[in-house]
Amino acid sequence: MTSQPSRRGDPEAPDPLPIPVVDNHTHLDISREGQSIGVGDIGPALRAAARVGVDRVVQVGCDPVGNEFAVAAAEAYPSVLAGVALHPNEVPGLAARGELDGALARVEELAAHPRVRVVGETGLDFFRTGPEGHALQEESFRAHIDLAQRTGLTLQIHDRDAHDDVLRVLADAGAPERTVMHCFSGDLVMARECVARGYHLSFSGTVTFKSAKDLRDALAVTPLELLLVETDAPYLTPHPWRGASNSPMLVPLTVRVMASVLGVAVPTLCEALSENAERLYGPW
């Protein structure tokens, strides 16, 4: 790997991929600098990504405002599909304000939109939410699983410091046929369990970090037909731009590291990533 460049300024575009791929999970409505971003503002990011071979994205909502943005973006741009859900860390606050039931009902309404192909991101987060919020998170998680089952949409799961409980809930509630572990953060053992259950594993820029040997070990045992790639932009920027703001344009950096870990040619991996995304979400 090359040395770390300055974290100031915008990352440079990487070499284009030989076959276009999908950014499986991005948040183009969020700015790490606190800037207000409208649907009309994301065109440049989408065009920059397309120039390097990332020609489709899944814009994922996390809260009521983000869900509306995701659907509006999918209506405005042919390269965008939407995911709608309530992020587990949003759930306790919504419940405290008496807004959780209404927010869940709106997610279900939006899930009927033809450009919405994902229920997510939902799941459990025991890093930012303490034990007092765990029961509410699980209740919301189960509601999202039920929605994905009833609608036939793909389920995208957020799992942070909650691996065993996420797997427990999925086993108990019955995971939908198409289940994705977004930004997979488990180890080799968890990866093997997810693969045995037929879940897709989506890897982000974290797999490029020098300290992420356990994550690369997990990637190495994941079959091509269960792999996806994502940014989780604007976070988790891949090496060598770690610390800068992430964007779909940087997906090729992650793809090339993934191909090296798997011992496959970059075009082979690109083809698999694209086919997997279209199998999960349908045509753009």
Disulfide bonds with the S-S distance in Angstrom:
none
